[in-house]
Amino acid sequence: MSGTELDRAAAPPALAPWEVAAPLVRAARAGDAMALNDLMELLLPYVGRLCRPIALADSADAVQEAMIVIFRSLGKLKDPSALYAWVRTITVREAIRVSRRAGRETPVEDVGDRPTGTDAELACDVHDVLGRLSPEHRAILVLRELEGLDEHTVGGTLGLARGTVKSRLHRARRSFRAAWLA
């Protein structure tokens, strides 16, 4: 065995995020301020990743609002191993709420031509097109296409029936495609 193989064999297996978070949740709920701090630091990148494509320019506000709700509601979480699904639900709802409140929606029909080119330009173009969709359509696209969640899980997160998820996802994809090709 080489040195690298020995290192891998001796190293403990990496824990899944929810396995790391569950003891922190328990400790934080018992009053451990350090565990609460570690938990918030663990969740912040995930919350930010969800908020950015939904709340767009207001994503920092959405992240802050979601983290406040998570902090205040931690005692209501029944199963610490379900933390990430619980956080996802809170985060998406807060991102939609903040985005609606900001009222920064632009109708799809107003999309102009976009240049093609580098990955940075492509990311900017996708961000521009997402900004022209409703917060509900952005949320459903993020959960389904970026997070890879199935329709049942998306429905649970957004509080929608499966049929509503399917029709909203269809409309969101159609709106995105129309804005992209405009």
Buried (B, 14 or more C-beta within 10 A) or exposed (E): EEEEEEEEEEEEEEEEEBEBBBBBBEBBBEEBEEBBEBBBEBBBEBBBBBBBBBBBEBBEBBBBBBBEBBEEEBEEBEEBEBBBBBBBBBBBBBBBBBBBBBEBBEEBEEBEEBEEEEEEEEEBBBEBBBBBBBBBBBBBBBBBBEBEBEBEBBBBBBEBEEEBBBEBBEBBBEBBEBBBEB
